[in-house]
Amino acid sequence: MLKSFLTLIIALVFCIQLSAQSTSTYTRYGVGDVYYSYSARSLSMGHSGSALINKDYVEILNPASWSALSRTRIEFSFVYNGMLLSNSTESKYYGDGEFKGFTFAFPVSQANGIGAAMGIVPYSRSNYLIVQKGVDEGSSVGSYTATYEGKGGLSKIFIGGSVNLPMEFVFGGTFEYYFGNLRYNSKIEFDNSQIFPSQYELRYGPTGFGTTLGLISPNLAGVLNSESISEVRLSLSTNLISKLNVDTSLITRSSSIIDSIGSGETNMEVPYRINAGLGVTFVEKYFFVLDYFFQPWTEFKLHNIKQKNLKDLHKISLGFEYRPKRQIGASYWEQIMLRAGLSFEKSQYTFNGNDIDQYSAFAGFSLPLSAENTFDFAFEYSMRGTTDNK
């Protein structure tokens, strides 16, 4: 199945800073598509930028980036996704919008690189709907319609901070609470009114704790001895999630009868994620970033059972940002920030020996609302899989 989709994220960023999606049936496995960041800035640079130390943005990829916060920040994000699903015979377009997250951050001690942040953001999402029509010619069943639907995902509430370490390293960490709801529904309806329709719904409600730990190197620009390169930093971060407790239920429906035939508790193991980054700044206004992500989804377990349609995820992202220097008397248009990015992802999905890869291009810009406030836009165009994937 070929999946191409266009994503628009609009973020309001004020200081105090104010700063529906449909997914494919691939997301039936694991916990759905994983989000790397919630912000328009990060998205427009290809979900990269973990090695940047931010004065006016709250980046959740690496909590060490909060060490240079200069003011209190509040950020909100909203996303609209349009998706075209295609196979060898047909194509369909889907689209919806969703609230993408909220964060609040503030500086505690700029001299010691102590910044604090908290918020609620999504970790993953599954949202698909498949309708199939068929005919059982060998019996009295006749024509029927089968519907398969999946909705839900994981979210997290986090609180954390950053601090300067010896030798100009910066460290950051968070404490996170994960919660969510994953619902899978199957229904079959018959044109023959003498045959009752039937439906079953499987629900998972995972909860648990986790953390994100990050490190950013000192400025290495002096090693390169270049007047045009003002900053070079490396970063490393990891996201760790404890074994999640999962409430489960299975509900069946036939005609007007509703019966819950099973409920209980189990566990879910979401694999760790590692992110390595590089950030290079030229003449203090051109930022180039490179990020690599790894997550071994072959280690994902539900009911202590691994899923055969999952494999290890690898992603590499390249991003660019143009941020003009703030100058007294600069016109409105001279203050606009520009961004772009590219990424390649070997996703966690595999079917019938076919690995599902994704290619993405990104763009974005920030419109100034005042000296400290921006209105951020981001656009993503992605292609995933092929029309031969079933």
KOLVO-988928 format. One record per residue (C-alpha): residue number from 1; residue in one letter; x, y, z. Coordinates in steps of 0.2 Angstrom, whole numbers, always signed. Layout:
[node NUM; 'A'; [X; Y; Z]] ...
***
This chain:
[node 1; 'M'; [+0; +0; +0]] [node 2; 'L'; [+7; +17; -5]] [node 3; 'K'; [+3; +30; +8]] [node 4; 'S'; [+7; +48; +4]] [node 5; 'F'; [+1; +62; +16]] [node 6; 'L'; [+2; +80; +18]] [node 7; 'T'; [+4; +87; +36]] [node 8; 'L'; [+1; +105; +42]] [node 9; 'I'; [+6; +110; +59]] [node 10; 'I'; [+2; +127; +66]] [node 11; 'A'; [+10; +132; +82]] [node 12; 'L'; [+6; +148; +92]] [node 13; 'V'; [+22; +153; +101]] [node 14; 'F'; [+20; +168; +113]] [node 15; 'C'; [+31; +174; +128]] [node 16; 'I'; [+22; +171; +140]] [node 17; 'Q'; [+23; +161; +123]] [node 18; 'L'; [+8; +154; +115]] [node 19; 'S'; [+15; +146; +104]] [node 20; 'A'; [-41; +68; +66]] [node 21; 'Q'; [-25; +63; +58]] [node 22; 'S'; [-29; +47; +48]] [node 23; 'T'; [-16; +33; +48]] [node 24; 'S'; [-14; +17; +38]] [node 25; 'T'; [-18; +0; +43]] [node 26; 'Y'; [+0; -3; +46]] [node 27; 'T'; [-3; +5; +63]] [node 28; 'R'; [-13; -10; +69]] [node 29; 'Y'; [+4; -16; +75]] [node 30; 'G'; [+14; -10; +90]] [node 31; 'V'; [+6; +6; +97]] [node 32; 'G'; [+4; +14; +80]] [node 33; 'D'; [+14; +28; +72]] [node 34; 'V'; [+26; +36; +84]] [node 35; 'Y'; [+28; +55; +85]] [node 36; 'Y'; [+45; +62; +87]] [node 37; 'S'; [+40; +79; +92]] [node 38; 'Y'; [+25; +90; +93]] [node 39; 'S'; [+31; +107; +87]] [node 40; 'A'; [+30; +115; +70]] [node 41; 'R'; [+48; +120; +72]] [node 42; 'S'; [+55; +103; +74]] [node 43; 'L'; [+43; +96; +60]] [node 44; 'S'; [+48; +108; +47]] [node 45; 'M'; [+66; +103; +50]] [node 46; 'G'; [+62; +85; +47]] [node 47; 'H'; [+60; +81; +66]] [node 48; 'S'; [+78; +86; +69]] [node 49; 'G'; [+86; +98; +80]] [node 50; 'S'; [+91; +88; +96]] [node 51; 'A'; [+108; +96; +97]] [node 52; 'L'; [+102; +114; +97]] [node 53; 'I'; [+101; +124; +113]] [node 54; 'N'; [+86; +134; +112]] [node 55; 'K'; [+82; +151; +120]] [node 56; 'D'; [+64; +152; +114]] [node 57; 'Y'; [+57; +135; +110]] [node 58; 'V'; [+53; +120; +120]] [node 59; 'E'; [+60; +104; +111]] [node 60; 'I'; [+55; +88; +119]] [node 61; 'L'; [+68; +77; +109]] [node 62; 'N'; [+82; +82; +121]] [node 63; 'P'; [+78; +90; +138]] [node 64; 'A'; [+96; +96; +139]] [node 65; 'S'; [+91; +109; +126]] [node 66; 'W'; [+81; +119; +139]] [node 67; 'S'; [+97; +125; +147]] [node 68; 'A'; [+97; +142; +138]] [node 69; 'L'; [+79; +147; +140]] [node 70; 'S'; [+78; +165; +142]] [node 71; 'R'; [+59; +168; +146]] [node 72; 'T'; [+44; +158; +151]] [node 73; 'R'; [+36; +148; +137]] [node 74; 'I'; [+19; +141; +133]] [node 75; 'E'; [+17; +132; +117]] [node 76; 'F'; [+2; +124; +109]] [node 77; 'S'; [+1; +114; +92]] [node 78; 'F'; [-13; +109; +81]] [node 79; 'V'; [-10; +97; +66]] [node 80; 'Y'; [-21; +94; +50]] [node 81; 'N'; [-16; +78; +40]] [node 82; 'G'; [-22; +74; +23]] [node 83; 'M'; [-18; +56; +17]] [node 84; 'L'; [-20; +47; +1]] [node 85; 'L'; [-20; +28; +2]] [node 86; 'S'; [-17; +19; -14]] [node 87; 'N'; [-15; +1; -20]] [node 88; 'S'; [-14; -7; -37]] [node 89; 'T'; [-33; -4; -41]] [node 90; 'E'; [-40; +11; -31]] [node 91; 'S'; [-35; +27; -21]] [node 92; 'K'; [-44; +35; -7]] [node 93; 'Y'; [-41; +52; +2]] [node 94; 'Y'; [-43; +54; +21]] [node 95; 'G'; [-40; +69; +32]] [node 96; 'D'; [-43; +76; +49]] [node 97; 'G'; [-35; +87; +63]] [node 98; 'E'; [-30; +85; +81]] [node 99; 'F'; [-23; +95; +95]] [node 100; 'K'; [-4; +90; +95]] [node 101; 'G'; [+1; +95; +113]] [node 102; 'F'; [+5; +108; +126]] [node 103; 'T'; [+21; +113; +135]] [node 104; 'F'; [+26; +125; +148]] [node 105; 'A'; [+44; +130; +152]] [node 106; 'F'; [+54; +143; +161]] [node 107; 'P'; [+72; +147; +166]] [node 108; 'V'; [+77; +144; +184]] [node 109; 'S'; [+96; +149; +183]] [node 110; 'Q'; [+103; +154; +167]] [node 111; 'A'; [+121; +155; +174]] [node 112; 'N'; [+119; +136; +179]] [node 113; 'G'; [+109; +131; +164]] [node 114; 'I'; [+94; +126; +174]] [node 115; 'G'; [+78; +126; +165]] [node 116; 'A'; [+62; +117; +169]] [node 117; 'A'; [+48; +111; +158]] [node 118; 'M'; [+32; +101; +158]] [node 119; 'G'; [+18; +97; +147]] [node 120; 'I'; [+7; +84; +139]] [node 121; 'V'; [+11; +77; +121]] [node 122; 'P'; [+6; +62; +111]] [node 123; 'Y'; [+18; +47; +109]] [node 124; 'S'; [+9; +38; +96]] [node 125; 'R'; [-7; +36; +86]] [node 126; 'S'; [-18; +24; +77]] [node 127; 'N'; [-33; +29; +67]] [node 128; 'Y'; [-39; +18; +52]] [node 129; 'L'; [-55; +13; +44]] [node 130; 'I'; [-56; -1; +31]] [node 131; 'V'; [-73; -6; +23]] [node 132; 'Q'; [-73; -22; +12]] [node 133; 'K'; [-88; -29; +2]] [node 134; 'G'; [-89; -47; -3]] [node 135; 'V'; [-100; -61; -8]] [node 136; 'D'; [-101; -79; -2]] [node 137; 'E'; [-108; -88; -17]] [node 138; 'G'; [-106; -105; -9]] [node 139; 'S'; [-120; -103; +4]] [node 140; 'S'; [-136; -93; +8]] [node 141; 'V'; [-125; -79; +16]] [node 142; 'G'; [-124; -69; +0]] [node 143; 'S'; [-117; -51; +0]] [node 144; 'Y'; [-109; -44; +16]] [node 145; 'T'; [-99; -29; +21]] [node 146; 'A'; [-84; -31; +33]] [node 147; 'T'; [-78; -16; +43]] [node 148; 'Y'; [-61; -15; +52]] [node 149; 'E'; [-57; +0; +62]] [node 150; 'G'; [-43; +5; +74]] [node 151; 'K'; [-42; +21; +85]] [node 152; 'G'; [-31; +27; +99]] [node 153; 'G'; [-13; +29; +104]] [node 154; 'L'; [-1; +33; +119]] [node 155; 'S'; [+1; +50; +127]] [node 156; 'K'; [+13; +56; +140]] [node 157; 'I'; [+13; +69; +154]] [node 158; 'F'; [+31; +75; +158]] [node 159; 'I'; [+40; +86; +170]] [node 160; 'G'; [+59; +89; +169]] [node 161; 'G'; [+74; +100; +169]] [node 162; 'S'; [+92; +104; +163]] [node 163; 'V'; [+108; +108; +171]] [node 164; 'N'; [+126; +113; +166]] [node 165; 'L'; [+139; +100; +169]] [node 166; 'P'; [+158; +101; +171]] [node 167; 'M'; [+168; +104; +154]] [node 168; 'E'; [+153; +114; +147]] [node 169; 'F'; [+142; +98; +144]] [node 170; 'V'; [+123; +100; +147]] [node 171; 'F'; [+112; +87; +154]] [node 172; 'G'; [+93; +85; +154]] [node 173; 'G'; [+80; +73; +160]] [node 174; 'T'; [+62; +70; +163]] [node 175; 'F'; [+50; +60; +173]] [node 176; 'E'; [+35; +54; +162]] [node 177; 'Y'; [+18; +46; +165]] [node 178; 'Y'; [+11; +36; +150]] [node 179; 'F'; [-7; +33; +147]] [node 180; 'G'; [-18; +28; +132]] [node 181; 'N'; [-32; +19; +124]] [node 182; 'L'; [-30; +7; +109]] [node 183; 'R'; [-47; +1; +102]] [node 184; 'Y'; [-49; -12; +88]] [node 185; 'N'; [-66; -15; +81]] [node 186; 'S'; [-72; -28; +68]] [node 187; 'K'; [-90; -29; +61]] [node 188; 'I'; [-99; -39; +48]] [node 189; 'E'; [-116; -35; +41]] [node 190; 'F'; [-126; -45; +28]] [node 191; 'D'; [-138; -39; +15]] [node 192; 'N'; [-149; -54; +20]] [node 193; 'S'; [-160; -48; +34]] [node 194; 'Q'; [-162; -65; +40]] [node 195; 'I'; [-144; -66; +46]] [node 196; 'F'; [-139; -55; +61]] [node 197; 'P'; [-124; -44; +60]] [node 198; 'S'; [-110; -47; +72]] [node 199; 'Q'; [-96; -36; +80]] [node 200; 'Y'; [-82; -37; +92]] [node 201; 'E'; [-71; -24; +100]] [node 202; 'L'; [-54; -26; +108]] [node 203; 'R'; [-48; -13; +120]] [node 204; 'Y'; [-31; -10; +128]] [node 205; 'G'; [-28; +3; +141]] [node 206; 'P'; [-9; +5; +145]] [node 207; 'T'; [-2; +15; +159]] [node 208; 'G'; [+15; +17; +166]] [node 209; 'F'; [+31; +27; +168]] [node 210; 'G'; [+46; +32; +158]] [node 211; 'T'; [+60; +45; +156]] [node 212; 'T'; [+70; +54; +143]] [node 213; 'L'; [+88; +58; +146]] [node 214; 'G'; [+99; +69; +135]] [node 215; 'L'; [+116; +76; +134]] [node 216; 'I'; [+123; +90; +123]] [node 217; 'S'; [+142; +93; +121]] [node 218; 'P'; [+151; +110; +123]] [node 219; 'N'; [+153; +121; +108]] [node 220; 'L'; [+166; +112; +97]] [node 221; 'A'; [+168; +126; +84]] [node 222; 'G'; [+185; +131; +90]] [node 223; 'V'; [+192; +114; +84]] [node 224; 'L'; [+187; +119; +66]] [node 225; 'N'; [+196; +136; +67]] [node 226; 'S'; [+183; +144; +55]] [node 227; 'E'; [+177; +162; +57]] [node 228; 'S'; [+161; +157; +48]] [node 229; 'I'; [+156; +143; +60]] [node 230; 'S'; [+150; +150; +76]] [node 231; 'E'; [+144; +134; +85]] [node 232; 'V'; [+145; +115; +83]] [node 233; 'R'; [+137; +103; +95]] [node 234; 'L'; [+134; +85; +97]] [node 235; 'S'; [+120; +77; +106]] [node 236; 'L'; [+114; +60; +113]] [node 237; 'S'; [+97; +56; +121]] [node 238; 'T'; [+87; +41; +125]] [node 239; 'N'; [+68; +38; +129]] [node 240; 'L'; [+65; +23; +141]] [node 241; 'I'; [+48; +16; +145]] [node 242; 'S'; [+45; +4; +159]] [node 243; 'K'; [+34; -11; +157]] [node 244; 'L'; [+16; -4; +155]] [node 245; 'N'; [+1; -11; +164]] [node 246; 'V'; [-13; -14; +152]] [node 247; 'D'; [-32; -16; +156]] [node 248; 'T'; [-40; -27; +142]] [node 249; 'S'; [-58; -30; +137]] [node 250; 'L'; [-66; -39; +123]] [node 251; 'I'; [-84; -35; +119]] [node 252; 'T'; [-95; -44; +107]] [node 253; 'R'; [-112; -38; +99]] [node 254; 'S'; [-125; -48; +89]] [node 255; 'S'; [-141; -40; +85]] [node 256; 'S'; [-146; -30; +101]] [node 257; 'I'; [-136; -41; +112]] [node 258; 'I'; [-120; -34; +120]] [node 259; 'D'; [-109; -46; +129]] [node 260; 'S'; [-92; -42; +137]] [node 261; 'I'; [-84; -60; +136]] [node 262; 'G'; [-67; -55; +143]] [node 263; 'S'; [-58; -43; +154]] [node 264; 'G'; [-42; -43; +163]] [node 265; 'E'; [-24; -36; +165]] [node 266; 'T'; [-8; -39; +155]] [node 267; 'N'; [+8; -30; +151]] [node 268; 'M'; [+16; -21; +136]] [node 269; 'E'; [+34; -18; +133]] [node 270; 'V'; [+38; -3; +122]] [node 271; 'P'; [+56; -3; +116]] [node 272; 'Y'; [+69; +11; +121]] [node 273; 'R'; [+73; +24; +108]] [node 274; 'I'; [+90; +32; +105]] [node 275; 'N'; [+93; +49; +96]] [node 276; 'A'; [+110; +56; +91]] [node 277; 'G'; [+112; +73; +84]] [node 278; 'L'; [+123; +86; +76]] [node 279; 'G'; [+120; +105; +75]] [node 280; 'V'; [+131; +117; +66]] [node 281; 'T'; [+128; +136; +66]] [node 282; 'F'; [+135; +148; +52]] [node 283; 'V'; [+137; +166; +56]] [node 284; 'E'; [+125; +165; +70]] [node 285; 'K'; [+109; +164; +59]] [node 286; 'Y'; [+110; +148; +48]] [node 287; 'F'; [+107; +132; +57]] [node 288; 'F'; [+110; +115; +50]] [node 289; 'V'; [+105; +99; +60]] [node 290; 'L'; [+107; +81; +57]] [node 291; 'D'; [+98; +68; +68]] [node 292; 'Y'; [+98; +49; +68]] [node 293; 'F'; [+84; +38; +77]] [node 294; 'F'; [+85; +20; +82]] [node 295; 'Q'; [+71; +10; +90]] [node 296; 'P'; [+71; -9; +91]] [node 297; 'W'; [+53; -13; +88]] [node 298; 'T'; [+57; -32; +87]] [node 299; 'E'; [+58; -31; +106]] [node 300; 'F'; [+40; -25; +107]] [node 301; 'K'; [+29; -37; +117]] [node 302; 'L'; [+10; -38; +121]] [node 303; 'H'; [+5; -52; +133]] [node 304; 'N'; [+24; -56; +133]] [node 305; 'I'; [+22; -60; +114]] [node 306; 'K'; [+32; -52; +100]] [node 307; 'Q'; [+23; -47; +84]] [node 308; 'K'; [+30; -53; +68]] [node 309; 'N'; [+25; -38; +58]] [node 310; 'L'; [+37; -27; +67]] [node 311; 'K'; [+55; -24; +64]] [node 312; 'D'; [+69; -12; +70]] [node 313; 'L'; [+66; +7; +66]] [node 314; 'H'; [+80; +18; +58]] [node 315; 'K'; [+77; +36; +54]] [node 316; 'I'; [+89; +49; +48]] [node 317; 'S'; [+84; +68; +46]] [node 318; 'L'; [+92; +83; +39]] [node 319; 'G'; [+86; +101; +43]] [node 320; 'F'; [+90; +119; +40]] [node 321; 'E'; [+84; +135; +48]] [node 322; 'Y'; [+87; +153; +44]] [node 323; 'R'; [+85; +164; +59]] [node 324; 'P'; [+89; +183; +55]] [node 325; 'K'; [+97; +192; +69]] [node 326; 'R'; [+86; +204; +79]] [node 327; 'Q'; [+89; +222; +74]] [node 328; 'I'; [+81; +238; +79]] [node 329; 'G'; [+72; +245; +64]] [node 330; 'A'; [+71; +228; +54]] [node 331; 'S'; [+55; +227; +44]] [node 332; 'Y'; [+42; +214; +47]] [node 333; 'W'; [+48; +203; +32]] [node 334; 'E'; [+66; +204; +37]] [node 335; 'Q'; [+61; +195; +54]] [node 336; 'I'; [+53; +180; +46]] [node 337; 'M'; [+62; +163; +50]] [node 338; 'L'; [+63; +150; +36]] [node 339; 'R'; [+65; +131; +38]] [node 340; 'A'; [+67; +115; +27]] [node 341; 'G'; [+71; +97; +30]] [node 342; 'L'; [+72; +79; +23]] [node 343; 'S'; [+71; +62; +31]] [node 344; 'F'; [+72; +44; +26]] [node 345; 'E'; [+64; +31; +38]] [node 346; 'K'; [+65; +12; +38]] [node 347; 'S'; [+49; +11; +48]] [node 348; 'Q'; [+45; -3; +61]] [node 349; 'Y'; [+32; -11; +49]] [node 350; 'T'; [+36; -26; +38]] [node 351; 'F'; [+23; -37; +28]] [node 352; 'N'; [+25; -53; +19]] [node 353; 'G'; [+44; -49; +18]] [node 354; 'N'; [+41; -31; +12]] [node 355; 'D'; [+49; -18; +23]] [node 356; 'I'; [+39; -2; +24]] [node 357; 'D'; [+50; +13; +20]] [node 358; 'Q'; [+45; +32; +21]] [node 359; 'Y'; [+53; +47; +12]] [node 360; 'S'; [+48; +64; +18]] [node 361; 'A'; [+51; +82; +13]] [node 362; 'F'; [+47; +97; +25]] [node 363; 'A'; [+46; +116; +25]] [node 364; 'G'; [+40; +129; +37]] [node 365; 'F'; [+42; +147; +42]] [node 366; 'S'; [+38; +158; +58]] [node 367; 'L'; [+29; +175; +57]] [node 368; 'P'; [+34; +187; +71]] [node 369; 'L'; [+19; +193; +82]] [node 370; 'S'; [+31; +203; +93]] [node 371; 'A'; [+49; +204; +98]] [node 372; 'E'; [+47; +187; +107]] [node 373; 'N'; [+32; +179; +99]] [node 374; 'T'; [+29; +169; +83]] [node 375; 'F'; [+16; +160; +74]] [node 376; 'D'; [+24; +145; +67]] [node 377; 'F'; [+19; +134; +51]] [node 378; 'A'; [+26; +118; +45]] [node 379; 'F'; [+22; +107; +30]] [node 380; 'E'; [+26; +89; +27]] [node 381; 'Y'; [+24; +78; +12]] [node 382; 'S'; [+28; +59; +14]] [node 383; 'M'; [+27; +43; +4]] [node 384; 'R'; [+27; +27; +13]] [node 385; 'G'; [+26; +9; +5]] [node 386; 'T'; [+22; +4; -12]] [node 387; 'T'; [+6; +0; -21]] [node 388; 'D'; [+11; -18; -21]] [node 389; 'N'; [+10; -19; -2]] [node 390; 'K'; [-5; -28; +4]] 
***
